[in-house]
Amino acid sequence: MPTADLRVTVDGIERRPAWGAARIAEGDAGTVRADPGSRVSLLWDRSRVDTVVLARWTLPATG
């Protein structure tokens, strides 16, 4: 999948992952900064008007 079609948000704010290549495949990774307790979403822009949530998770809070 082209990385240009993927977006990552942290608490609703878009972040630019440091993808390792222009295309990614299963098992590849990208990195963004996020605080403990943040909600992270991985989004796929299928078209200009169609976005799919691929994954959504909350980072563990530190205590």
C-alpha positions in Angstrom: 0.0 0.0 0.0 1.4 3.5 -0.8 2.2 5.4 2.4 0.7 8.5 0.8 -2.7 6.8 1.3 -2.2 6.4 5.1 -2.6 8.9 7.9 -2.0 8.6 11.6 -3.8 10.8 14.2 -2.9 11.2 17.9 -5.8 12.5 19.9 -7.4 13.7 16.7 -4.3 15.6 15.5 -2.7 14.3 12.3 0.9 13.2 12.6 3.4 12.4 9.9 4.9 8.9 10.5 8.5 8.2 9.6 7.7 5.4 7.1 10.7 3.5 5.9 9.6 3.4 2.2 7.1 4.8 -0.2 5.1 1.5 0.0 4.4 -0.6 3.1 3.4 -4.2 3.5 2.3 -6.4 6.5 4.9 -6.2 9.2 6.3 -2.8 8.2 6.3 0.0 10.8 6.1 3.8 11.1 6.9 5.9 14.1 5.1 8.9 15.7 5.4 10.6 19.1 2.5 10.2 21.5 2.1 10.7 25.2 0.9 7.9 27.6 -2.9 7.6 27.5 -3.1 9.1 23.9 -5.6 7.6 21.4 -3.9 6.7 18.1 -5.7 6.0 14.9 -4.4 4.5 11.6 -6.5 5.8 8.6 -6.5 4.7 5.0 -7.7 7.4 2.5 -9.3 5.1 -0.1 -10.3 8.1 -2.1 -10.8 11.9 -1.6 -14.2 11.2 0.1 -13.7 7.8 1.6 -11.5 7.2 4.7 -11.4 3.8 6.5 -10.2 3.4 10.1 -7.7 0.5 9.9 -6.8 0.4 13.6 -7.4 2.5 16.7 -5.8 2.0 20.1 -5.0 3.9 23.4 -1.5 3.9 24.7 -1.1 2.7 28.3 -0.9 5.4 30.9 2.1 5.4 33.1 1.7 5.4 36.8 
